Structure formats: C-alpha cells, structure tokens
Amino acid sequence: MRRASEWDVVVIGGGLGGLSAACRAAQLGLKVAVLERGCEQQYACNSRYSGGILHIAQHNVEEPAGALFKVIEDATLGECDAGLARALAEDARRAVRWLREEGAKYIRIGQIVWQQHVLAPPRPITPGLDWKGRGPDVALRTLEANLGKRGGTLLRGAAAAALVESAGRCAGVEAAIEGKAVCFRAKAVVIADGGYQANPDLIRAHISPAPEKLMQRGAATGLGDGLGMARALGAAVSRLDAFYGHMLSRDSFHNDKVWPYPQLDELGTAGIVVDARGERFTDEGMGGVYVANRIARLPDPLSAWAVFDEAIWNGPGRGARIPANPNLIKAGGTVHRAPTLAALAEIMCVPVERFELTVAGYNQALSEGSLERLDPRRTSTRIAAMPVAKAPFYAAPLCAGITYTMGGIAIDPDAQVLRAGGGSIDGLYAVGTASGGLEGGSGAGYVGGLVKAVTFGIRAAERIARALA
Ligand SMILES: Cc1cc2nc3c(=O)[nH]c(=O)nc-3n(C[C@H](O)[C@H](O)[C@H](O)COP(=O)(O)OP(=O)(O)OC[C@H]3O[C@@H](n4cnc5c(N)ncnc54)[C@H](O)[C@@H]3O)c2cc1C
C-alpha cells in the first residue's frame, strides 16, 4: 500500500460538514487533507443540492440560545441528545458568522423568520433541481479555495474505505485512489461522508422494507461508508430509523422536474394521506417529514395518496416557497381532480365505500373537535387540519423522498466519536449527516442539516486543535 505523507487531520467527505471542519482546522494552523470520493470539479453532494437555508428547526439562528434549545427539544419530542442540542443552540450563530467571514454570502427571504440566512444567490422559485452557481455551490467552492490558501488540500476521486487503528486510537484512513490503496496517516480523522440514505441494506434494515421505492431526494452519495468504518473501530451509534425528507410526487421516479421541489407536504398535511385501501395510516398533523417516514414504512411505499379539496389546493397548496400549486402541474406532475369522492376513488383505484367513509369520518371528527380520537389520531397543533369537503376533490400520488438519514455515529458535543462500551475513540470525529443523536427519534424531528454541518464541523476542528496544542 502506498503511504501518503502524515497529516494533522484527514477529513472524509467534502460537503459542508467536511469543508467546515477542514477550513477551520487549517485556519488554526493544522495540516489538513480532505478525501472526496466524487471526481468532478463540482462533485455532487447534498450540500451542493441544498436550498441553502441555515436555520434551526425553522427558527432564526440569531434567537437566544435558551429559546433555540427549547425549539430543538420540541422538534425532536425531547428525544435529542441534550448536550448536542445545547452545543448547537449556543454555537449556531457563531458558525453562521464564521461561514460569512469565510466568504459565504447570505440573503434574507422577506419576513420569513427562519429564512434570514439563505446562501446567496438563492435557488430560483422553479420546480426541479437547480444548483449550479447557487449559494451552496458557491460556498463550497469558496471554502475549498480558502483551504488551499491555508496549505490544505482536497483530493477528488479518493474514496475512504477503512480507518487505521493504532494503540487503541484512530491513526489514519485507508482510501482507494484510481484503484490503488493509499494510507493517510493522521493525528485525527473527521468522518463527514453524509449519511447512509443511499445504502439499500441499511435502509432496509432500519427505515423501509423497499428501499428501491424511496425517491433519493438528494445527491445519493451517502452510502454509509463512514458508519461502517466507525463501527468497525467500536463506535456507538444513535437510533438509525428516521430520515429527513418530504412527500414528493410519485412521478419523481421518471420526471426530473418534480423533485426535489415542489414538496407535497402542504397538501397531505392540511388534508389527509391514504393508502391503497383508501384508509388513513398516520398522523398527518405531525408534518411532512414525519409522514414521509411513515410512507417509507408501508409494505408498498408507492401506494400513498394525498387527498384534498379545492380550498386546500388554493390555500396551503400555494403556501410553500416553491408551492405545489401551480408548480406540480406546470412540471407535468399528476394531480387527479373529480367532482365527487366516489369518482376520485375510481381514478385512484381504491375501494370507493371505504374511501368515502375515511373522508367522512375525518370531516366529522374535525367538525366535532375529536380529531385526536381518530385511529390513527390526527393532531393539529403543528399543522392545522382542514376539511376535505368542497368539490372538486383532488388526489396526488405520493412517494417518500429521502434527503438524508438523521441517525448515525454517536458523538459528544465536540463531535468526538463515542465508543460503544463507553468513553470516546481518541482521534476520531464525525460531523454533519454522518453523525447522529441530534435529529430523528419517534417523531422524525428535523433540526437543520446545514447549520448542524457547519457548527459541528468547526467544533470538531477546534477540539482537535486543542488536543494537538
Ligand atoms: C434538495 C435538498 C435541499 C436541502 N435544503 C436544505 C436547507 O435549505 N437547509 C438545511 O439546513 N439543509 C438542507 N438540506 C440538507 C443539507 O444539504 C445536508 O444536511 C448537509 O448538506 C449535509 O452536509 P454533509 O457535509 O454532512 O454531507 P454532504 O454534503 O452530502 O457531503 C458528504 C460528502 O462525502 C462524500 N463521501 C461519501 N462517502 C465517501 C467516502 N467513502 N470517501 C470520501 N468521500 C465520501 C460524498 O461524495 C459527499 O461529497 C437539503 C438537502 C437537499 C438534498
């Protein structure tokens, strides 16, 4: 095996998490290499594809730390690691400012409270994927340039395959470069490979019986390599059963104009979501991320429908930044419309009577104020329930769009990897989507992937610099 020179820090993955860790470490005087599997100049990763909004659970990162901590606890139903939540709440504002000092630019989107730090230029308000030259792409290129100026390097086409262990600590990474094995010795390794959403075996084991029926709503570069490498070194892992994603049109499998936007969350969560039997199967009021997770768990994840009426289509349906109405139709996505529920059921091929009963039962519970007694219950504290009562009636075929996995390698607030038997693994860190413990849980609580990536990226670098001082 060829041996590359010794490094202070080797980072696995050149997304926002990895590049934040690398740049901050180089800024603190450390010798850094980033190994990135992608070969292209603007290699695909979720950071590059993202909408670029730095927020904490749809709150402004400038809010007081105590308030943000509460927001994270609420979003995750109190199932987050309190130490990680506190670290994010306390340091997110600093992380966002650090990124600005590195050269990233932000714009504000109107008065929308959680969209006050959007990487500029923002993505256009059009359906489909559009990332080239947008804020997140510019930010990654800026960070890579800064890393180079500080003596660091980003190696494309370098796929990390295993961690090197020496005297009970992590001492480097083995990677494949142009088919050859190369060993990178390092005093510290940061795993930032972006999660396991594109690893069918891990998805089948933890998230869905049919991974091939989930739409990859991202770059699909997270193959779970980091998770496997860390586990082989004895790392602890958090719950692995939730993902951040959205309800998408089922057409996304053959129509690139309908993903990653528009999301269909507003339609399904203001109205109802039914399965092939024409029955509700989840609490729509928990929000689109939660419902997407429940769709993924269905025996057939391609059997769910969002059902709504004219008032929802013209109300919440127009509400998102890239709303389903009219973007879904403009992009050629399917929305069925019928004058009666029975006619709609015929088009959907679901049992007519059962479907009518489902809608009637829901409408009645809503009018009587007894939604919580439905089975499954329907909450409406997060998202207000609306009746499905005013013709014409609509149905949109759904799929679960998986953006990133929320579980992962267990870390402490400085991103140091925890050992399964207790304590931590010296020299090993994990940041961004590779790490777990903050997001997910039984409510599939979403906190915010970008701000998590930058905050724990810089915290890892600072911890490493302290350890090596
Ligand atoms: C469409 C979309 C919209 C989004 N919008 C937002 C938003 O507005 N706000 C928000 O907070 N979050 C958003 N997100 C989520 C956010 O993009 C991610 O949480 C974040 O970018 C994760 O960063 P990361 O560095 O952990 O992973 P990534 O950006 O995915 O980077 C991981 C990198 O590791 C590399 N890699 C993988 N395996 C290996 C290996 N074995 N060796 C070497 N390299 C490897 C990959 O090629 C990749 O480049 C969005 C995501 C998508 C897809």
The ligand as an SDF file (V2000), in Angstrom:
LIG
                    3D

 53 58  0  0  0  0  0  0  0  0999 V2000
  -32.6280   19.2240   -2.1160 C   0  0  0  0  0  0  0  0  0  0  0  0
  -32.0570   19.4710   -0.7540 C   0  0  0  0  0  0  0  0  0  0  0  0
  -32.3940   20.6350   -0.0750 C   0  0  0  0  0  0  0  0  0  0  0  0
  -31.8760   20.8680    1.1900 C   0  0  0  0  0  0  0  0  0  0  0  0
  -32.1230   22.0630    1.7790 N   0  0  0  0  0  0  0  0  0  0  0  0
  -31.6150   22.3300    2.9870 C   0  0  0  0  0  0  0  0  0  0  0  0
  -31.7810   23.6080    3.5770 C   0  0  0  0  0  0  0  0  0  0  0  0
  -32.2950   24.5480    2.9560 O   0  0  0  0  0  0  0  0  0  0  0  0
  -31.3250   23.7820    4.8430 N   0  0  0  0  0  0  0  0  0  0  0  0
  -30.7000   22.7990    5.5440 C   0  0  0  0  0  0  0  0  0  0  0  0
  -30.3230   23.0070    6.6950 O   0  0  0  0  0  0  0  0  0  0  0  0
  -30.4420   21.5890    4.9780 N   0  0  0  0  0  0  0  0  0  0  0  0
  -30.8820   21.3520    3.7180 C   0  0  0  0  0  0  0  0  0  0  0  0
  -30.6020   20.1540    3.1160 N   0  0  0  0  0  0  0  0  0  0  0  0
  -29.7980   19.1640    3.8710 C   0  0  0  0  0  0  0  0  0  0  0  0
  -28.3100   19.5220    3.7810 C   0  0  0  0  0  0  0  0  0  0  0  0
  -27.9620   19.6670    2.4340 O   0  0  0  0  0  0  0  0  0  0  0  0
  -27.4490   18.4390    4.4230 C   0  0  0  0  0  0  0  0  0  0  0  0
  -27.8860   18.1640    5.7180 O   0  0  0  0  0  0  0  0  0  0  0  0
  -25.9790   18.8550    4.5150 C   0  0  0  0  0  0  0  0  0  0  0  0
  -25.5730   19.4300    3.3130 O   0  0  0  0  0  0  0  0  0  0  0  0
  -25.1060   17.6780    4.8740 C   0  0  0  0  0  0  0  0  0  0  0  0
  -23.7580   18.0220    4.7160 O   0  0  0  0  0  0  0  0  0  0  0  0
  -22.6410   16.8970    4.8670 P   0  0  0  0  0  0  0  0  0  0  0  0
  -21.3450   17.5740    4.6920 O   0  0  0  0  0  0  0  0  0  0  0  0
  -22.8820   16.1380    6.1080 O   0  0  0  0  0  0  0  0  0  0  0  0
  -22.9400   15.8780    3.6680 O   0  0  0  0  0  0  0  0  0  0  0  0
  -22.7780   16.0350    2.0860 P   0  0  0  0  0  0  0  0  0  0  0  0
  -22.9580   17.4350    1.6540 O   0  0  0  0  0  0  0  0  0  0  0  0
  -23.6490   15.0200    1.4620 O   0  0  0  0  0  0  0  0  0  0  0  0
  -21.2460   15.6600    1.8180 O   0  0  0  0  0  0  0  0  0  0  0  0
  -20.7600   14.3580    2.0040 C   0  0  0  0  0  0  0  0  0  0  0  0
  -19.6090   14.1270    1.0400 C   0  0  0  0  0  0  0  0  0  0  0  0
  -18.9290   12.9290    1.4010 O   0  0  0  0  0  0  0  0  0  0  0  0
  -18.5280   12.2650    0.2130 C   0  0  0  0  0  0  0  0  0  0  0  0
  -18.2910   10.8530    0.5130 N   0  0  0  0  0  0  0  0  0  0  0  0
  -19.1900    9.8750    0.7830 C   0  0  0  0  0  0  0  0  0  0  0  0
  -18.5790    8.7230    1.0360 N   0  0  0  0  0  0  0  0  0  0  0  0
  -17.2420    8.9500    0.9180 C   0  0  0  0  0  0  0  0  0  0  0  0
  -16.0790    8.1270    1.0550 C   0  0  0  0  0  0  0  0  0  0  0  0
  -16.1490    6.8190    1.3710 N   0  0  0  0  0  0  0  0  0  0  0  0
  -14.8640    8.6980    0.8620 N   0  0  0  0  0  0  0  0  0  0  0  0
  -14.7430   10.0110    0.5220 C   0  0  0  0  0  0  0  0  0  0  0  0
  -15.8190   10.8220    0.3630 N   0  0  0  0  0  0  0  0  0  0  0  0
  -17.0550   10.2990    0.5780 C   0  0  0  0  0  0  0  0  0  0  0  0
  -19.6800   12.4930   -0.7450 C   0  0  0  0  0  0  0  0  0  0  0  0
  -19.2930   12.3050   -2.0800 O   0  0  0  0  0  0  0  0  0  0  0  0
  -20.0590   13.9370   -0.4110 C   0  0  0  0  0  0  0  0  0  0  0  0
  -19.3780   14.8450   -1.2410 O   0  0  0  0  0  0  0  0  0  0  0  0
  -31.0450   19.9110    1.8160 C   0  0  0  0  0  0  0  0  0  0  0  0
  -30.6670   18.7640    1.1110 C   0  0  0  0  0  0  0  0  0  0  0  0
  -31.1500   18.5580   -0.1740 C   0  0  0  0  0  0  0  0  0  0  0  0
  -30.6970   17.3530   -0.9360 C   0  0  0  0  0  0  0  0  0  0  0  0
  1  2  1  0
  2  3  1  0
  2 52  2  0
  3  4  2  0
  4  5  1  0
  4 50  1  0
  5  6  2  0
  6  7  1  0
  6 13  1  0
  7  8  2  0
  7  9  1  0
  9 10  1  0
 10 11  2  0
 10 12  1  0
 12 13  2  0
 13 14  1  0
 14 15  1  0
 14 50  1  0
 15 16  1  0
 16 17  1  0
 16 18  1  0
 18 19  1  0
 18 20  1  0
 20 21  1  0
 20 22  1  0
 22 23  1  0
 23 24  1  0
 24 25  2  0
 24 26  1  0
 24 27  1  0
 27 28  1  0
 28 29  2  0
 28 30  1  0
 28 31  1  0
 31 32  1  0
 32 33  1  0
 33 34  1  0
 33 48  1  0
 34 35  1  0
 35 36  1  0
 35 46  1  0
 36 37  1  0
 36 45  1  0
 37 38  2  0
 38 39  1  0
 39 40  1  0
 39 45  2  0
 40 41  1  0
 40 42  2  0
 42 43  1  0
 43 44  2  0
 44 45  1  0
 46 47  1  0
 46 48  1  0
 48 49  1  0
 50 51  2  0
 51 52  1  0
 52 53  1  0
M  END
$$$$
